[in-house]
Amino acid sequence: MKCSSLYMLLVAALLTATIFGPANAANNQKILVSHAIAMNGESKYDPDFAHFDYVNPDAPKAGLLRQDATGTFDSFNPFIAKGNPAAGLGLTYDTLMARSYDEPFTQYGLIAEKIEFPEDRSWVIFHINKKARFHDGLPVKAPDVVFSFKTLVDKGSPLYARYYADVSSVKALDDYRVKFSFGGKPNREMPLILSQLAVLPEHYWKDKDFSRTTLAPPLGSGPYKVNSFDQGRSITYTLDDTYWGRDLPVNRGRYNFKHMRYDYYRDRTISLAAFKSGEYDFRQENTSKHWATAYKGPPFEKGLIKTENIKDGTPAGMQCFVMNQRRSIFSDRKVREALIQAFDFEWTNRNLFYSMYKRTDSYFENSEMQAMGLPSEAELKLLEPLREHLWPEVFTHAHTLPSTNEKHGLRKNLRKALKLLNEADWEFKNAKLRNKSTGKPFSFEILLHSPAFERVCLPFTANLKKLGIHARVRLVDTSQYINRLRNFDFDMIVGSFGQSLSPGNEQRYYWHSEAAGIPGSRNYSGIQNKAVDELVEKIITAETRQDLVNCCKALDRVLLWGHYVIPHWYSGEYHIAYTAKLKHPPNPPPYALALDTWWVKTGKSDSLLQNTKPRK
């Protein structure tokens, strides 16, 4: 958008007069009132932006997008730690602000058209857009925001209380302004975290029990409504023609499908066969064998189904085998290190994954926040005060994972593993590994809910058998798996810890000691380490981008040397397949797949097989 010099001068004057308000009387801080808030630095888009750069603002709003889901569902309440919520429920709720996917972490006005905060971000005021409406036509007001926050903290999943722990008070200043105040140490991320709050209608929930599962279609304010469902099998959403926010800059070019349906399948192998038969339209493939061998045949040759690799610029995080330290056999760090030696990534990648993956060697993989080499001066400044809670290697060695690329690599690694196990009071005798003190054999269970991982686990258990360890693989249904996960009732699982471009409060329920005792938290390994706790808090309170990066590197280094998990692999790309009726913008954003920016080509059928009804 081109602007005259006079116009730009007027804009600058307006910003000076209205964005920077009067100084905060308490500490002489200036108050910022803005259309956006960035974690660090300035927002990319100006107050008068028309739409995000990566969308097609003229995309037609038509057609049906059919997607798959695995397992089943029995609830339309995604906010509690009960039941299996249906896929796509987030489409029915609007949040206070919306994120852009071509910036590390910046939020723009949605339900809250403006955000107000002091320089130290010790509080925040959201100014509600007076046009915002729930699906029943009633306006969204500040008391709804207060109700949403308090309800999620008091009756929602335990994670909410932890996530919002720094909020000291919330108050509706009037019908269209709500203020959150923060206690404790400074936390620059809290205003952005709260801007992601889903707003619930107080009038709808006042005579209902929020803590219970329900199959009553939800009342929200988002772009879609639940149209129909077959419990546990499929759910269909329809674009709300009267959606209040459809013309907002953050929504232009998004939510282009008239209908969206999720069909449930027992597992991903079955759903792949259904996809190739035309039963649904879009699939993101996470199994390398399938990607290398299964996406072939007449539908692909005729151009009815397309495949594409799209670069993924987001941190890969950590996918891994998680060892539950609440089980005594995994409480010793040397035991955990020994099991890491027994996993042969190179063989796995070559024989199972067609050499498509790279080894994950960081909790912040594929980002500037991963620890590399020896600690930098900035990292040492963070680590030195915590030395009594850390291992010497954190300061003296660069962390590396065992490799089997060299000749006899696995045999060499297994010999090291036996040495470590012996030092940890385990003895290999008569092909069995037994505890020297109790005589009990070393035995544990790898809990799975997806059969796709059996082919990874079985070679690993074969390597463990050479150490005298009996590891068995147990496959359970999704409901049982979720319940056991929430209660930490497992020995070992395949876990994943996603990371964003701006890590913050979520690190508490990944690694913090308190989270180790909270059912439903994601501290699956049961980590309880004062150094980890301190570094997590420093990440949350980091004032600059460089401070954040240094804190993440230091935490990464400590977690790696704790040997809490057995790292897996990552790709760095989205592997996707989709029917020819779909189209996406030519310039996808770097930090998301952004399926909500796609659309159905004009005149194209809703299905390869002319199937618009849910499967039977």
C-alpha positions, 0 to 999 in steps of 0.5 A: 500500500502506497502512502503520500508523505503527508499521509505518513506524517499524519499517521505518525502524529496520530500514533504519538497522540493515541498509541502512547498515552499518559505516563503510568502514575505509579512508576512514570511508565508510558502506556501503549495502546495498540492494534497488536502486541509482539513478544519482542520488537515491533509488529510487522503489520501497521494499524491499517493493514488489510490482510496478512501477506500469506493469504489470498483475500479474494479466495472463494468461500465454498465447498467441503473440506474433509479431513481425518481424525484417529480414534473416537470422540465423546465430548464437545468440551475441549477445555477439561481433563475429561473425555475425548474432545471432537476434532476441530472444536477450536473453529467454533471459538474466537480468542481475544487476539489472533496470531500471524504466521510470518512473525515469531510471535505477534498477536493482532486484534480479534475479539479485542480490537485494541490492547493496552499495557505499560512498558513493563507489561505488569498489567494489560487491558483488552478493549472488546470490539463492540461488533463481536457476537456469539452465535446466538446474536448476543454481544461479547462483553468484558464479563464474558472474558472474566467468566472464561478466565475464572472458569478455565482456571477453576474448572478446566484442565489443571494446565490452565491454572499452571499456565495462568499462574502469574495472573494476580487479578482480573476485572471488568472495568466496564462492558468493553474493557477487561484488565488483567494484573500480574504478580511475581517476576516480570513476564513479557509473554503473559499479555500474549498468552492471555490474548489467546484466551478462548472467550466463552458465553457466561449466559450459556454456561450459568446453568450448566456444569462446565466440569462435565463432558457434553455432546451439546453443540457448543455456543461460541463466537468463531467462524464455524458452528457444529452442523451435525455429528455421528458420535465417535465417527464424524463431525461436520462444521458449517461456516457461519454466514453471519460471522461477525469477524469475517471482514476483520484484517486477521480473517480476510482470506481465511476460513474459506471452506463452506463446510468442514468434516472430520471422519474418524478412523481406527488408526492412520494406516486405515485412514491412508487407504481411505484417503487414496479411495477419495474418502477425504481431501487432505492428509499430512503424512508423518510416516516416512515409509508411507510417504516414500511408497504409498502415495502412488497409483492411478489417482496420483498419476491422473493428477486427482491427488497431489503431493507436496513438500513444504518447508517447516520453519518452526522449531521441531521440538523433541520427539522421543522415548520418555522414561518415567522417573517415577518408576524406580528403574529409571530413577538413576541417570546412568540407567537412562544414559545406558538406554540411550546407547541402545537406540540405533537411530542410523539403522532405524532411519536407513531401514525404516524411514528411507533415510528421510529424517535427521537425528533430533539432538535438542529440545529446541531442534531446528531453531536458534535456541538449541545448544551447540558446542560448549556453553557460551559466556552468556550461558555460563553466566546463567549456569554457574549459580546453579552448579550445585544442582548440575552435572560436571559435563554441562560445563565441560563437554558438548553434548552428543548422541551415540552413533552407529555409523562407525564399524561395530558402532552398536556393539561399542554402544552396548558395551558402554551401556553395560558399563553404565548399568553395572555402575548403577547396581545392575549385573548381567548374568545368564543373559538377564540383567538383575539388580545386584541388591534385590535380584529383580530383573530389569523389565519394563513396558513401552505403552503405545496407542498407535500401531505405526510405532511398533516397527520402531519399538521392536528393533529397540527392544531387540537391542535391549534384550542383548543387555539382558533387559526385557522390554515389552510393547503394549498397544492400547486404545486411545481412551485408555492411553489418554487416561494412563498418560494423565495419571503418569501410569506408564513406564515408557511412552513415545512422547513429543514436546512441541516448541514455538518460536517464543518459548514461555509459560508452557515450559513450566508444565513440560519440565518444572518440579511442581508439574511433576505432581500434577495429573494431566501435566506434560512433565511425563518424565517426572523431572524435579531439578532446581536448576531446571526450575530456575531456568524455566522461570528465567525463560518466562521473564526474559526481557529481550530476544537474546536473553530468551535465546540464551536461557533456552540454550542453557535449559536445553543443555541441562535437559540433554545432560539429564538423559531424561529421554531417548531422542528420535528424529525430525523432518523440517518439512510438511509432507502433504497430499491433497485432492486436486480440488484444493488450492493454497496461496503461492507464498505459504507462511514460514511458521505454519501450514495454515490450512485455513488459508486454502480454498476449493477451486471454483467448479471443482467437485467436492470429492473424487468419488462424488461423495459428500456424505459422512462415511458409514 
